[in-house]
Amino acid sequence: MARILVVDDEMDICEILKFNLENNGYMVDTANSGEEALALPLDSYDLFLLDVMMDDMSGFSLATQIRKVQGCAATPIIFITAKTGENDVLTGFNLGADDYICKPFRVSEVLVRVKAVLRRNANVQPEVVSYDNIVFGELVLNPETKRTYIAGVDIALTKKEFEVLYMLMRKPGRVYSRDEILSRVWPDDVNVLARSIDVNMARLRKKLGVYANNIVSRSGYGYCFVTDVN
């Protein structure tokens, strides 16, 4: 699980980023100054999100100090700042930044860029942090052991089949488009086509037996798991 340090002298921004990043499976710590950040075990983080315009120590200065810490020479850094001038952006990248996000920002944009930077640098992906079983009738998914059971019998899903079913069952009724399923379950496989999802769904349904009809195709939209089958 990727661990991220957010450094910004605006506490509200720290809390917003922490809340949304944690909801997407990351472990997040915050600091409200460069000095506070430098007191933390910096080599334990997989990514730094740094504001630039902070009192006493700027984000640029903090990045320079981070790079001197053993184990942090290659840790990705994303600057989030209102300093949008060309020279500021160039300074950020010259300091070894992996990305530069301008304020005001959209949280969705930050999440996308964080995921992209982590994937490029260390292939670190957010994980499911809850290991509670997902249960519907006699259908049970165990996210810790990655096993699926029907009436106590292991139905031996493939890795991709388990990930698809787990995604659908976590939010019953929520429709996922084919492209969305591809991006979540096959993020790095450019050879998998959107229509291939239909083939995988057919195989999954066959293995689910009496629960096959709980996976529903919404024409023109995608797939969902329903709890009431007419």
Secondary structure, DSSP 8 states (H G I E B T S, - for coil): --EEEEE-S-HHHHHHHHHHHHHTT-EEEEESSHHHHHTS-GGG-SEEEEES--SSS-HHHHHHHHHHSTT-TT--EEEEES--SHHHHHHHHHTT-SEEEESS--HHHHHHHHHHHHHHHT-----------EEETTEEEETTTTEEEETTEE----HHHHHHHHHHHHSTT--B-HHHHHHHHSTT-TT--TTHHHHHHHHHHHHHGGGGGGEEEETTTEEEE-S---
